[in-house]
Amino acid sequence: MRREPPAPLLVITAIASVQVGSSIAHGLFDDLGANGVTFLRLALAAVIFAVVTRPSLRSWSRPAWMAAALLGVVMAGMNLIFYQSIRTVPLGIAVTVEFLGPLLLALVQTRRLIDLLWALMAAGGVLLLGLDSGGSAPVTGLLLAFLAGLFWAGYIVCSARLGGLVPGAGGLTVSLSVAALIALPFGGGAATEAIGHPSWLVAAAAVALLSSVLSYGLEIHALRKIPTRVFGILMSLEPAAAAVAGLIILGQRLGGAEIVALVLVTLASAGVTLARREKAQEQVVLAEGSGETRRT
C-alpha cells in the first residue's frame, strides 16, 4: 500500500508552488508586462480547470451565477494589482503586506481582546516597512500590495459564498473565466506578443499550473486530512516562503528591517489563527468547494 505524504508537507509544497509561480511571472514582466502575464495566467488556468473539472452549468441558479461573476471580478482585481506591486516591491515584502488583508478579515471575525495584540504587531511590521521604504520597497508598491490584500480578503468571503451555492470546483472555473475576460482589456494586447515566442507561453503555462492548479489541488487534499486551524497556521509561512523564492530565483535580498517586519506579520497571522476556535466541519466543505484557501 502506497503511503501518502503528510498533510503539512502538502501545504508547504503548495505554498512553495505559488511563490515559485510568482517568481516565474516576475521574470516575464519585461517581455509581456505585469498585466499581460496576469491575463495569460488567468486565461490558461481557466482552460485547465475547465478541462479537468468539466463543470455542469445547466442546473446553476441565478444567485450561483452572480456569486461566480462577483468572485471573478475580485480575482481579476486581486491578481492585476498584486502583479503590479511585485514589479517594484520584493516578492517577500509584497506577500507580507498583502497578507494584511486576510489578517484584517480574521481580526474582524474573532473580535477578541487578544487580537488587538496581533493587530498591533502586524501594524508595527508595516510601520517598519514604511520607514524603510526609501530602500527596496517603494511606497506605491506597498500600497498596491495592501490593496491586493483587501481584494484577497474579499476573495475569501466571495469564494465561501460561491462554495455554498456550487459544489466542487466548477464555480472556480467560471470565476477564472470571468477574471480572464476582465483582465483582457488590460493585458490582452501585450499577451499577444507571446504567440511568436513559445518559451514565453510555456513559462506562462507554468505560472498557471504552479500558482493556481497545483497549489489548489494540494491544499484541498490537505484540508481533508488536517483541521482548518492547522492549515491556517501553516499558511502563515507564506511570506517567508515568498522571501526565500525571491532570494533564490530573483536574487532579491531583504534588509534587516524588512526581515523583522516579515516575522512580525507572520507571527500575527499565526497568533490570530491560534486564537480562533475550531470551525465546524462544514467550513472545510466550503473551502474544498470554493477554492477559498488562497488567491487563485
Buried (B, 14 or more C-beta within 10 A) or exposed (E): EEEEEEBBEBBBBBBBBBBBBBBBBBBBBEBBBBBBBBBBBBBBBBBBBBEEBEBEEEEBEEEBBEBBBBBBBBBBBBBBBBBBBBBBBBBBBBBBBBBBBBBBBBBEEBEEEEBEBBBEBBBBBBEBBBEBBEBBBBEBBBBBBBBBBBBBBBBBBBBBBBBBBBEBBBBBBBBBBBBBBBBBEBBBEBBEEBEEEEEBBEBBBBBBBBBBBBBBBBBBBBBEBBBBBBBBBBBBBBBBBBBBBBBEBBEBEBBEBBBBBBBBBBBBBBBBBBBBEEBEEEBBBBBBBBBBBBBB
